[in-house]
Amino acid sequence: MTNPEFQPATENHPEGENGTTPKELEILPRLVREKLGLSVAEMAELIGMSEFGYRNWEAGSRRPGGPALKLLALLDAQPKQVLDLLKAL
């Protein structure tokens, strides 16, 4: 049995889809949130954005980029440590 804490919240895309190559991965916000055990409202508040905007990420109508994408990658890679740090702010 695998530990879900160590499963990356990523998805491979075929070449050309969403402008990615096969080696590129997209962080899936819903999987990161579920790994953390948070509601949509809690996740949005944690990363400092509106619930509406966060829901758009999960629905796929918007994609995180820049610092938000890096934050999601950190939360995915080290969920407990980064969550503890963010909650302390």
C-alpha positions as CSV (number, residue, x, y, z in Angstrom):
1,M,0.0,0.0,0.0
2,T,1.4,3.4,-0.9
3,N,1.3,6.5,1.4
4,P,-0.8,9.2,-0.3
5,E,1.4,11.9,1.4
6,F,4.2,10.8,-1.0
7,Q,2.1,10.6,-4.2
8,P,2.8,13.6,-6.4
9,A,-0.3,15.6,-7.3
10,T,0.7,15.9,-10.9
11,E,-0.5,14.9,-14.3
12,N,1.4,14.2,-17.6
13,H,0.1,15.8,-20.7
14,P,0.6,14.5,-24.2
15,E,2.8,16.6,-26.4
16,G,1.1,19.8,-27.5
17,E,-1.8,19.6,-25.1
18,N,-2.0,22.8,-23.0
19,G,1.3,23.9,-24.5
20,T,3.3,21.3,-22.6
21,T,5.8,18.6,-23.6
22,P,5.6,15.0,-22.3
23,K,8.3,15.8,-19.7
24,E,6.4,18.7,-18.2
25,L,4.0,18.1,-15.3
26,E,1.1,20.2,-14.1
27,I,0.3,20.4,-10.4
28,L,-3.3,19.6,-9.7
29,P,-4.6,21.9,-7.0
30,R,-7.4,19.5,-6.0
31,L,-5.0,16.7,-5.4
32,V,-2.7,18.9,-3.3
33,R,-5.7,20.2,-1.3
34,E,-7.0,16.6,-0.7
35,K,-3.5,15.5,0.4
36,L,-3.6,18.3,3.0
37,G,-7.1,17.3,4.1
38,L,-8.5,20.9,3.6
39,S,-11.8,22.2,2.3
40,V,-11.8,24.5,-0.7
41,A,-12.4,27.5,1.6
42,E,-9.5,26.5,3.9
43,M,-7.1,26.0,1.0
44,A,-8.1,29.3,-0.6
45,E,-7.5,31.1,2.8
46,L,-4.2,29.3,3.4
47,I,-2.7,30.4,0.1
48,G,-4.2,33.9,0.3
49,M,-6.8,34.0,-2.5
50,S,-10.5,34.1,-2.9
51,E,-12.5,30.9,-2.8
52,F,-14.0,31.8,-6.2
53,G,-10.5,32.0,-7.7
54,Y,-9.4,28.8,-6.2
55,R,-12.5,27.0,-7.4
56,N,-11.6,28.1,-10.9
57,W,-8.2,26.4,-10.6
58,E,-9.9,23.1,-9.5
59,A,-12.5,23.4,-12.3
60,G,-9.7,23.9,-14.8
61,S,-11.0,27.2,-16.1
62,R,-7.9,29.0,-14.7
63,R,-4.4,27.6,-14.1
64,P,-2.1,28.7,-11.3
65,G,1.2,30.2,-12.4
66,G,4.3,31.9,-11.1
67,P,4.5,32.0,-7.3
68,A,1.2,30.2,-6.8
69,L,2.4,27.3,-8.8
70,K,5.7,27.1,-6.8
71,L,3.7,27.2,-3.6
72,L,1.5,24.3,-4.7
73,A,4.6,22.4,-5.7
74,L,6.1,22.9,-2.2
75,L,2.8,21.9,-0.6
76,D,2.8,18.8,-2.8
77,A,6.4,17.9,-2.0
78,Q,6.4,18.6,1.7
79,P,2.8,18.8,2.8
80,K,3.2,18.8,6.6
81,Q,6.2,21.0,6.8
82,V,4.9,23.7,4.4
83,L,1.4,23.6,5.9
84,D,2.8,24.1,9.4
85,L,4.9,27.0,8.2
86,L,2.0,28.7,6.4
87,K,-0.3,28.3,9.4
88,A,2.3,30.0,11.6
89,L,2.2,33.2,9.5
